[in-house]
Amino acid sequence: MDLGLRGKAAIVGGSSKGIGRAIAMALAGEGCDVTICARGEKALVAAAEEIRDAAGVRVHSVVCDMARYDDIKRVVRETVEALGRLDIVVNNAGGPPTGSFDELNEEAWQRALEQNLLSAVRMVREALPHLRQAGGGRIINVTSIAVKQPIDRLMLSNSARLGVVGMAKTLSRELAPYGITVNNVCPGNIATERLVSLMEERAQREGRSMEAVVEEEESRVPAGLLGEPEDVANLAVFLASDKARYITGTTIQVDGGSTQAVF
């Protein structure tokens, strides 16, 4: 199936590893030029080389802290300079620290809002003129199943990511006349470094083995296993494609059926 992505250009945040990297690789595999960005230069360069070698498309890499507005401005500017256009924005940033309300201070809240809410707001603000110039586009926000079913000890993520969903729903209606869609992708138990670190923290806190915690997490998923980053990437690529032109304002989980919420 031709998804109509060949020759288009995308920015994928947090794409040196995990879900972001899988999305960048999948877009490139469909012929889309990509800008990848992350804080760690070494991992970013390695990811760029791998994607370029595998897909044969143009891959531009930018060291970027998604919590810094100046970095976001630079990512968009360099993307248009290097790739000549911008059609797709994938907002993706690492999750904030875990903790209960009493454990999280003002600085932690501010950092979470900068990294997981304002980063999406700012990226959209900078990208919109270029999406409009392209005659349409796609905005895809990678959030979490926590926006549908809050997760214990993820106070910051539960709060900041819900803000992204609220923004996206409103924005989808404002941008629909311009042929720009806005959707949210909600990963569940996906086998990333982030999930492993959360399970390690839980195992230590509860005095249990890592194996026991992993087994318990898998048992909570009706599909019976943890997902892979590529499972999320497959949905993101479809939403980025011409085939998804009539899908906007949605929040879709990729979780093996584990979310119990109806909507």
Phi and psi in degrees as a GROMACS rama.xvg file:
@    title "Ramachandran Plot"
@    xaxis  label "Phi"
@    yaxis  label "Psi"
@TYPE xy
-82.1714  116.249  ASP-2
-88.4753  -1.50089  LEU-3
72.3629  27.3481  GLY-4
-101.068  -11.0762  LEU-5
-62.8079  129.411  ARG-6
87.3676  -6.42199  GLY-7
-85.7315  170.965  LYS-8
-130.117  139.03  ALA-9
-133.337  150.75  ALA-10
-109.495  130.669  ILE-11
-123.821  116.364  VAL-12
-77.3787  157.2  GLY-13
51.3632  46.6033  GLY-14
-110.1  21.1989  SER-15
-82.8007  -15.5767  SER-16
-160.792  174.185  LYS-17
61.1203  -141.563  GLY-18
-64.1601  -41.9738  ILE-19
-60.2364  -43.6172  GLY-20
-63.7761  -41.9219  ARG-21
-63.1872  -39.3653  ALA-22
-65.8202  -44.8561  ILE-23
-60.6089  -42.3495  ALA-24
-64.1216  -41.8024  MET-25
-67.5556  -40.8854  ALA-26
-63.284  -44.1445  LEU-27
-62.2086  -36.7251  ALA-28
-63.2077  -21.7225  GLY-29
-93.7008  7.12982  GLU-30
92.6402  12.416  GLY-31
-89.8758  130.176  CYS-32
-71.2646  144.375  ASP-33
-135.793  145.934  VAL-34
-105.922  125.543  THR-35
-109.791  145.709  ILE-36
-145.774  146.827  CYS-37
-169.555  172.757  ALA-38
-80.1804  -33.4303  ARG-39
-88.2781  113.201  GLY-40
-66.4065  -41.9383  GLU-41
-60.7163  -49.5966  LYS-42
-66.6527  -32.9779  ALA-43
-66.6274  -45.0899  LEU-44
-62.9162  -41.9205  VAL-45
-63.373  -41.1234  ALA-46
-65.1549  -42.3505  ALA-47
-60.6169  -43.8934  ALA-48
-63.8379  -42.4337  GLU-49
-64.5368  -45.4963  GLU-50
-65.3832  -42.7183  ILE-51
-62.3748  -44.7127  ARG-52
-67.0907  -36.7805  ASP-53
-76.3526  -36.5869  ALA-54
-110.893  -20.3474  ALA-55
70.2443  25.366  GLY-56
-108.092  173.965  VAL-57
-77.147  129.55  ARG-58
-127.153  118.205  VAL-59
-108.558  134.54  HIS-60
-118.991  140.36  SER-61
-136.353  123.837  VAL-62
-68.9433  126.076  VAL-63
-152.637  134.849  CYS-64
-101.052  113.24  ASP-65
-64.1122  -12.3622  MET-66
-85.2827  -3.81745  ALA-67
-109.631  119.099  ARG-68
-61.8146  -40.5677  TYR-69
-60.1741  -36.7267  ASP-70
-65.7858  -41.2164  ASP-71
-64.0171  -43.1335  ILE-72
-57.8797  -41.2883  LYS-73
-67.2832  -38.997  ARG-74
-60.3109  -48.4937  VAL-75
-65.3463  -44.8094  VAL-76
-60.7448  -47.2076  ARG-77
-68.2547  -32.6238  GLU-78
-62.4938  -47.8617  THR-79
-65.5897  -37.0633  VAL-80
-67.5748  -42.1337  GLU-81
-81.6895  -37.1983  ALA-82
-106.819  -12.3133  LEU-83
85.7574  -7.69446  GLY-84
-167.882  175.324  ARG-85
-149.038  123.34  LEU-86
-120.581  -26.1574  ASP-87
-137.316  133.416  ILE-88
-123.369  124.529  VAL-89
-112.927  106.261  VAL-90
-83.1223  116.804  ASN-91
-148.972  125.519  ASN-92
-142.957  149.987  ALA-93
-59.098  150.178  GLY-94
-71.5137  152.342  GLY-95
-76.1201  172.488  PRO-96
-62.41  155.857  PRO-97
-83.2489  167.183  THR-98
151.577  157.982  GLY-99
-82.2204  172.126  SER-100
-57.5638  -43.882  PHE-101
-67.3305  -21.3595  ASP-102
-89.0696  -9.87534  GLU-103
-108.364  121.488  LEU-104
-91.806  -179.125  ASN-105
-59.6419  -39.936  GLU-106
-63.178  -40.6778  GLU-107
-63.8831  -42.2464  ALA-108
-62.8827  -44.8162  TRP-109
-63.7769  -42.6942  GLN-110
-63.1433  -41.3561  ARG-111
-63.5629  -41.3694  ALA-112
-65.8926  -39.9352  LEU-113
-64.0842  -43.7117  GLU-114
-80.3455  -38.1592  GLN-115
-111.565  -10.1233  ASN-116
-119.249  -58.6249  LEU-117
-66.8554  -25.6203  LEU-118
-61.2492  -41.0642  SER-119
-68.8751  -43.2028  ALA-120
-58.5179  -46.6042  VAL-121
-70.0951  -39.7265  ARG-122
-62.8212  -42.6665  MET-123
-63.171  -44.403  VAL-124
-57.4686  -44.5201  ARG-125
-73.8221  -32.6239  GLU-126
-82.1822  -27.9862  ALA-127
-53.7071  -45.6376  LEU-128
-56.9513  -35.3759  PRO-129
-77.2169  -35.482  HIS-130
-65.5824  -42.2048  LEU-131
-63.5357  -40.6331  ARG-132
-64.0162  -32.8358  GLN-133
-75.1431  -9.07501  ALA-134
85.8896  14.937  GLY-135
149.699  174.57  GLY-136
175.812  -177.457  GLY-137
-132.362  132.809  ARG-138
-119.644  121.943  ILE-139
-126.54  122.802  ILE-140
-105.588  122.903  ASN-141
-89.2207  113.316  VAL-142
-113.852  -116.521  THR-143
-168.133  155.739  SER-144
-62.652  -12.8055  ILE-145
-61.1937  -20.3112  ALA-146
-74.246  -17.1972  VAL-147
-106.568  -26.9198  LYS-148
-147.526  90.4281  GLN-149
-51.5667  143.745  PRO-150
-109.189  132.996  ILE-151
-55.0456  138.883  ASP-152
70.6246  4.54977  ARG-153
-106.699  47.5837  LEU-154
-52.9759  -47.1089  MET-155
-68.3959  -45.1949  LEU-156
-65.4467  -44.4099  SER-157
-55.2142  -36.8317  ASN-158
-84.1372  -52.7587  SER-159
-66.6517  -39.4443  ALA-160
-71.6492  -29.0254  ARG-161
-63.7369  -32.7059  LEU-162
-62.3724  -37.5499  GLY-163
-62.316  -42.5976  VAL-164
-63.9087  -42.1544  VAL-165
-62.8777  -43.1101  GLY-166
-62.0569  -45.84  MET-167
-62.8968  -40.5205  ALA-168
-63.9254  -44.3313  LYS-169
-66.7744  -43.8201  THR-170
-63.8626  -35.282  LEU-171
-59.5751  -35.7205  SER-172
-75.0765  -35.0807  ARG-173
-70.8676  -33.489  GLU-174
-97.4796  -11.2892  LEU-175
-54.6176  -40.0666  ALA-176
-62.5925  -17.9287  PRO-177
-95.6826  4.82471  TYR-178
75.0157  22.5062  GLY-179
-109.038  122.966  ILE-180
-101.023  153.151  THR-181
-134.517  119.786  VAL-182
-139.741  157.929  ASN-183
-116.223  136.091  ASN-184
-111.977  130.045  VAL-185
-117.861  96.0312  CYS-186
-67.705  142.53  PRO-187
-98.4036  -126.834  GLY-188
-80.6901  86.0649  ASN-189
-105.008  133.899  ILE-190
-73.6604  79.4107  ALA-191
-116.604  171.396  THR-192
-60.6937  -35.259  GLU-193
-61.4546  -47.5741  ARG-194
-64.627  -41.402  LEU-195
-60.3413  -42.3106  VAL-196
-65.5745  -37.5819  SER-197
-65.7835  -39.5276  LEU-198
-70.8388  -35.3253  MET-199
-64.6167  -42.0936  GLU-200
-61.4102  -43.412  GLU-201
-65.3823  -41.5177  ARG-202
-61.3266  -42.5334  ALA-203
-67.6343  -42.9282  GLN-204
-64.1698  -36.1116  ARG-205
-97.2245  0.0760919  GLU-206
65.9214  38.0346  GLY-207
-120.309  166.076  ARG-208
-78.7986  153.923  SER-209
-62.723  -37.5952  MET-210
-59.8713  -40.3639  GLU-211
-67.0927  -39.6352  ALA-212
-67.0934  -42.6625  VAL-213
-62.1618  -44.4809  VAL-214
-61.3242  -40.0173  GLU-215
-65.748  -41.7254  GLU-216
-63.4609  -41.9428  GLU-217
-64.4742  -34.0264  GLU-218
-69.1763  -20.3989  SER-219
-81.8733  -11.4344  ARG-220
-97.4455  118.93  VAL-221
-53.4696  -32.9318  PRO-222
-70.714  -15.8675  ALA-223
84.7608  10.3186  GLY-224
-156.072  161.79  LEU-225
-77.5864  146.055  LEU-226
-78.3967  168.852  GLY-227
-111.517  154.908  GLU-228
-52.5959  -32.5425  PRO-229
-64.5935  -27.4631  GLU-230
-63.9929  -38.0894  ASP-231
-73.2436  -40.9419  VAL-232
-60.3183  -37.2532  ALA-233
-60.7081  -40.7874  ASN-234
-69.0189  -44.1193  LEU-235
-59.7383  -41.7342  ALA-236
-65.2783  -40.5382  VAL-237
-62.4657  -44.8987  PHE-238
-63.5667  -26.6802  LEU-239
-79.4678  -12.5951  ALA-240
-88.3195  169.987  SER-241
-64.8573  -27.3667  ASP-242
-65.0383  -20.1228  LYS-243
-102.726  25.8244  ALA-244
-63.2373  -22.8504  ARG-245
-104.527  14.089  TYR-246
-112.132  113.395  ILE-247
-153.26  151.62  THR-248
76.7699  15.2129  GLY-249
-97.1848  159.235  THR-250
-131.591  106.754  THR-251
-115.906  125.947  ILE-252
-88.7692  148.345  GLN-253
-123.627  91.8538  VAL-254
-145.705  13.2308  ASP-255
65.6001  17.8864  GLY-256
88.5578  12.057  GLY-257
-77.5759  -26.5532  SER-258
-70.8511  129.271  THR-259
-92.2413  -11.4376  GLN-260
-64.8908  144.954  ALA-261
-71.2723  -42.7896  VAL-262
